[in-house]
Amino acid sequence: MGLEEQLHEDLRSAMRAQDAPRKSAIRMVLASIQLSLVDKPDGLSDGEVLELIRREVKRREEAVELMQSAGRHDLISGELIELDILKGYLPTQLGEAEIRVAAQAVIDQLGASSLRDMGRVMGALMPQVTGRADGRLVNQVVRDLLSA
């Protein structure tokens, strides 16, 4: 079963269970999928569906940050619930230690020695960790390693 079919099945289950947050989160992803099908009528691969889910996760993370800065703590809990639901569809994220090992391997491979090499290191490292690590964390780890 593909990821899109899994989302449809989970939506049906959420509707039966009257799970409003799960239903809302899944509907937003399915709406994004439908909009993407306008450009790709042949259908989306699981990788493309994962990318859409990542976008929805990022939107919710940004919304939580904005709500916190605006002092709207009453709205944050609903966003966090939907955020957790959507993160359940994403692959397991790499931890800082795993990113550090991968970054050090790329730095050694490229012979990078200073912050001037940051672009080359990030260019080589990001394809390896895309979808499995937060870009900001990867950037920070690489910056730390090159500064040391």
C-alpha positions in Angstrom: 0.0 0.0 0.0 1.4 3.4 -1.0 1.6 6.3 1.3 -1.3 8.1 -0.3 -3.5 5.1 0.1 -2.4 4.9 3.7 -3.4 8.5 4.2 -6.9 7.8 2.8 -7.3 4.7 5.0 -6.2 6.7 8.1 -8.6 9.4 7.2 -11.5 6.9 7.1 -10.4 5.5 10.4 -10.2 9.0 11.9 -13.6 9.8 10.7 -15.0 6.6 12.2 -13.3 7.3 15.5 -14.4 11.0 15.3 -10.7 12.0 15.8 -10.9 15.7 14.7 -7.2 16.6 15.0 -6.1 13.5 13.0 -8.8 14.1 10.4 -7.9 17.7 10.0 -4.1 17.0 9.6 -4.7 14.2 7.1 -7.2 16.3 5.1 -4.6 19.1 4.8 -2.0 16.7 3.4 -4.6 15.2 1.0 -5.5 18.7 -0.2 -1.9 19.3 -0.9 -1.7 16.1 -2.8 -4.8 17.1 -4.9 -3.2 20.4 -5.7 0.0 18.7 -6.8 -1.9 16.4 -9.1 -2.9 19.4 -11.2 0.8 19.6 -12.3 1.4 15.8 -12.2 -1.8 14.0 -13.3 0.0 10.7 -13.5 0.1 10.5 -9.7 2.8 11.1 -7.1 5.4 8.8 -5.8 5.8 8.1 -2.1 8.8 10.3 -2.0 6.8 13.2 -3.4 4.0 12.6 -0.9 6.6 12.6 1.9 7.9 15.9 0.7 4.3 17.3 0.9 4.0 16.0 4.4 7.3 17.6 5.3 6.0 20.9 4.0 2.9 20.6 6.2 5.1 19.8 9.2 7.2 22.8 8.5 4.1 25.0 8.2 2.9 23.8 11.5 6.3 24.3 13.2 6.3 27.9 11.9 2.8 28.4 13.0 3.6 27.3 16.5 6.6 29.7 16.6 4.4 32.6 15.5 1.7 31.7 18.0 4.3 31.6 20.8 5.7 34.9 19.8 2.2 36.4 19.6 1.3 35.0 23.0 -1.5 32.8 21.6 -0.8 29.8 23.9 -4.5 28.7 23.6 -4.0 27.8 19.9 -0.6 26.0 20.2 -1.9 22.7 21.6 -4.0 22.0 18.6 -1.1 22.7 16.2 1.2 20.5 18.3 -1.2 17.6 18.1 -1.5 17.8 14.3 2.3 18.2 14.1 2.8 15.0 16.1 0.3 13.2 13.8 2.1 14.3 10.6 5.5 13.5 12.0 4.3 9.9 12.4 4.3 9.6 8.6 7.9 10.8 8.2 10.9 8.6 8.4 12.9 8.6 11.7 15.0 11.7 12.0 18.7 11.5 12.5 20.1 12.7 15.8 22.8 15.2 16.2 25.4 12.5 16.8 24.5 10.7 13.6 24.6 14.0 11.7 28.0 14.8 13.2 29.4 11.5 12.0 28.1 12.0 8.4 29.3 15.6 8.4 32.8 14.7 9.6 33.0 12.0 6.9 32.1 14.6 4.2 34.6 17.1 5.7 37.3 14.5 5.6 36.4 13.4 2.1 36.5 17.0 0.7 39.5 18.1 2.8 37.5 21.0 4.1 39.3 23.0 6.8 37.5 26.3 7.4 34.1 28.1 7.2 34.9 29.1 3.6 34.3 25.4 2.7 30.9 25.4 4.3 29.0 25.6 0.9 30.9 22.6 -0.5 30.4 20.6 2.6 26.6 21.4 2.8 26.3 20.7 -0.9 27.7 17.2 -0.5 26.1 16.4 2.8 22.5 17.6 2.2 21.6 15.0 -0.4 22.7 12.3 2.0 20.5 13.5 4.9 17.6 15.2 3.1 14.3 14.2 4.6 16.0 12.5 7.6 17.5 15.6 9.3 16.5 19.2 9.9 18.6 21.5 7.6 19.1 24.0 10.4 20.6 21.4 12.7 22.8 20.1 9.8 24.0 23.6 9.2 24.8 24.2 12.9 26.7 20.9 13.1 28.8 21.6 10.0 29.5 25.1 11.3 30.7 23.7 14.6 32.9 21.1 13.0 34.5 23.6 10.6 35.0 26.2 13.4 36.9 23.7 15.6 
